[in-house]
Amino acid sequence: MSAGSGSGAAGAAGTATSALCLLLSLTAVAVCLLLGAKTAELQGRLAALEERGAAGPGPLLDALQPRVEQLFREIKEFEVWTKATFGYKNKREKNLTGF
């Protein structure tokens, strides 16, 4: 083996290593750009959702509002009934089982 053929193999290995490093660097830059674009898109979507939420309650909340108010009334009625029936303000003061 001559000294010239050894340096040729080392040169080819160095070129392959450099090409691999360049490829990995370009891939990293592409991933960073892609993530930046996705982040900007998500920020835009979040801003749109915040604006929509600031505009007022949605149709789901409007539909649930009467039921929530009814439940609050029933809870209040139960509290009044419990106080009138058992003579205390809440279950923490006296357990219903008496123990």
N, C-alpha and C positions, 0 to 999 in steps of 0.2 A: 504494500500500500504506500502510496506517495503522500507527501505532505499536502499537496494541492488538492487531492480528492477529499481529504478530511476537512479542509476548510470549506469546500463546496457543500458538504453535508451540514456543517455547522451553519453556513450561510442560509441554506434552505430551511433549516429548523428555526433559525432566527426570523426569517421572513414569515414562516407559518405562525410563529408566536406573535409577531407584530400584527399580522392580519387578524388573528383571533382576538387580540386585545382591541384592535380598532372595531371589529364587529361587536364585541361586548359593550364598548363605549357608545357606539351608535345605537345599540339596543336600549341602553340605559337612558340615553337622551330621548329616544322615542317614547319610552314608558313614562318618563317625566312629563313630556308634552301631552300625552294621552291623559294622564292623571290630572294635569292642570285643566284640560278641557272638560273632563268629567266633573271636576270640582266646581268650575264656573257654571256648568249646567245645573248641578244640584243647588248651588246658591241661588240661581234664578228661580228654580222651582220652589225653594223654601220661601223666598221673598213673595212669590205669587200666593202661596198658601197663607202666609202671614197677613197679606193684604185681604184675602178672602175672609179670613177669620176676624180681622178688624172691622169688616163691613157689617158684622152682626152674626147672630146665631144662624146656623144652617137649617135646612128643612127638617132634619132629624130631630134637632132640639125643639123646634116648633111643634113637631108631632108628639114628642114626649112630655112637653110642658104640662098639659092638663093632667096626665097620669101622675106626674111627680107631685103636683099640687094636691091631688086627691090623696096620695099616700101620706103627705104631710098632715092633711086634715085628719086622716084616720089615726095617725100616731098621736096627734094632739088629743083626739077624742079618747083614745086608750089611756093616755096619761091622766086625763080628767076622771075617767071611770075608775082607774086604779086608785087614785087618791081618794075618791068618794067611797069606794068599796072597802078598801083596806086601811085608809086613814094615814097614809104616809106618802111621801113625795116620789120616791123611786125604789127600785128593788135593792139598791145598795144599802138602804137604811134598814130594811127588814126583808129577809128572804121569804118568798112565797110559800116554801115548804115548811117554814117555821124552824129550821135547823140552823 
